[in-house]
Amino acid sequence: MSDIFREVDEDIRQEKYRRLWDRFGWWIIGVAVLIVVGTGGYRSWLYWQENQSQTAGDKFFEAVQMSEAGNFEAAAALYGELDSAIGGYPALARFREATDLANAGQTEEALAEFDALSAESGLTDALRDVAALRAGYLVVDMQDYASVADRVERLTGDTGPFRAAARELLALSAWKNGDIETARQWITALQEDPETPADLGRRVALLADVIRAKNGDVKADSEGNN
């Protein structure tokens, strides 16, 4: 008797499964197909990305080699081809191209490019800061203290990773523009910062010596940094 009940239960279950399949079978097949297609598409996309990144990397390396050889025009053409590359290559290419402009003596053009990079909202804070610093190095020999400060003073905070370089630029610019008091303030900030790099500290000590010599001071900072 129990066998009959089991057979009836099995028939009922099979009938339920058949009805469920008739109702949802195509949906199940569709979902399965989407999973297979989606997985294949994602893997293909990863493969495409890897190839694109490799191609961009090779092109960037080739352009850098041309830059190092002084072939700036050919390098610029390759950098231009990286404008639509994936990853960080477009930004790196623009940085290198701006550097090449500076090395080729096209200072105004290089400055304009670094200024544009420092204001580029799509870049990381670190890259924008580096661009501002590079612009500061160019403008220190071209324009007044305010022009340098406009670009790099925001980098001088007590925890800023580029504060030492920015402070040195401001001290040098202030001295070149005859603002000795401001130059001394930035020199003091550098000397009191324990994380100021040793080589930069020596340069600043020499600048302090020059300022003292012109103002009749006796003690030389560089004597205490040998």
Secondary structure, DSSP 8 states (H G I E B T S, - for coil): -HHHHHHHHHHHHHHHHHHHHHHHHHHHHHHHHHHHHHHHHHHHHHHHHHHHHHHHHHHHHHHHHHHHTT-HHHHHHHHHHTTT-STTHHHHHHHHHHHHHHHTT-HHHHHHHHHHHHT-TTS-HHHHHHHHHHHHHHHTTTS-HHHHHHHHGGG-STT-TTHHHHHHHHHHHHHHTT-HHHHHHHHHHHHT-TTS-HHHHHHHHHHHHHHHHHTT----GGGGG-
